[in-house]
Structures are given as C-alpha cells and as structure tokens.
Amino acid sequence: MKKLAAILCLSALTTGAFAQGLVQFANGVGSLISSSQTGTATTLGAAPVGSYYFGLLTADSAAGPFTFSGVYATNTAAGSKLGPPTYQPAVGNWAAGATKFFEVAGWSSSLGATFNNGWLTALPGDAIWGAGGLFGLSSVGSGVATAAPAPPFPLFGGTALSGFNLAPVGTVPEPTSMALAGLGAAALLIFRRRK
C-alpha cells in the first residue's frame, strides 16, 4: 500500500512539473480593441468574424524579449471582442503557478493568418508588411497562469491589459492614375520643346 501511495505521489509531482499554464485569452467588457484604418479609432465590432488575428507573446521580465507562444485568437461577432470567450489554451512556455509577463499582438487578416516575429521590429513602411494592413501591440501585463481545474488567469480586464489600437502599416501606396497622367503630360511637353 505504501509503495502504491509513493508511486501516485511521484506521478502527481512529475505531471505537475511539466504542467502548462492556462490563460483566458478573451477580452472582457472593460477593454476595447480598435483600429485606425479610417484615421480615427473605431472598434472592431463591424468587422467580419475572422478578419483580425491575435497572438499571445510572453517573456520572463517586463523588458522582454517577448516571444510568440503559439496561441492564437480572432475577433468575434460581438463588438471589439477577442475570442472565443471560453478559449483557455495551454501555453507551453508558461508553467502553471509561474509568473510571466505578456502582451498581445493584433493584426488584420490582409497580413496573413500566421504571426511573423519580424513584425516586432519592423517599421510601418518596411517591405515585410507587403501590401499592408493593420498591426498593433497591447501594453505589457503580468500574472500567474493556473493549473486545471482552477479558473485560468485572465489576460484582459482587472489589473491585466486594457484595450489597444491597431494602426496602418505597409508600403507607401503607388501614385494615382492622375499623378501618372500628369507626369506623362510633363514628359511630352519637355520632349516637344527639345525638338
């Protein structure tokens, strides 16, 4: 009997040592995620479901470096919501009971469905953004992830993250047809004068 009890205790300790922390990767009513696509910040409520993606970044200190945890979310049908609301992913590098620092990256689907680590250091006009879209990083929060069956640590609300804004990124748009026509007319005038 003592051997069985010892084996069960050692199994529980071993499993606990490799446990992954659970987090509530959904924002509450107190936080708003907005975009500046039109020049003024508006919530994502009118955007179709799945038109924005979000990724969880974690670090061991507030100064970073932050790395992508592999955990994604998307916008829901409810205004400025990130979800699904019951999403409680296990974060591989965030052990249950450990304190971590975290931030959330958000981007429009035009940038693709996969997080690109180069976005963290890219400037708004860099070629890495391709045709462009919206990107933003939340403020830095911290907390302790929980082990099942306890409630997971919520990333948003309370003393965690407030909302954040997604701003335009990408290459400078090409000149309009009118600008090209104007340049062509100027070239014709210059060419004509030389004759």
Secondary structure as GFF3:
##gff-version 3
##sequence-region A 1 195
A	DSSP	alpha_helix	2	17	.	.	.	ID=ss1
A	DSSP	beta_strand	20	24	.	.	.	ID=ss2
A	DSSP	beta_strand	33	35	.	.	.	ID=ss3
A	DSSP	beta_strand	42	43	.	.	.	ID=ss4
A	DSSP	three_ten_helix	44	46	.	.	.	ID=ss5
A	DSSP	beta_strand	52	59	.	.	.	ID=ss6
A	DSSP	beta_strand	67	75	.	.	.	ID=ss7
A	DSSP	beta_strand	82	83	.	.	.	ID=ss8
A	DSSP	beta_strand	90	95	.	.	.	ID=ss9
A	DSSP	beta_strand	99	108	.	.	.	ID=ss10
A	DSSP	three_ten_helix	109	111	.	.	.	ID=ss11
A	DSSP	three_ten_helix	117	120	.	.	.	ID=ss12
A	DSSP	three_ten_helix	127	129	.	.	.	ID=ss13
A	DSSP	beta_strand	133	137	.	.	.	ID=ss14
A	DSSP	beta_strand	141	144	.	.	.	ID=ss15
A	DSSP	beta_strand	153	154	.	.	.	ID=ss16
A	DSSP	beta_strand	164	169	.	.	.	ID=ss17
A	DSSP	alpha_helix	177	194	.	.	.	ID=ss18
###
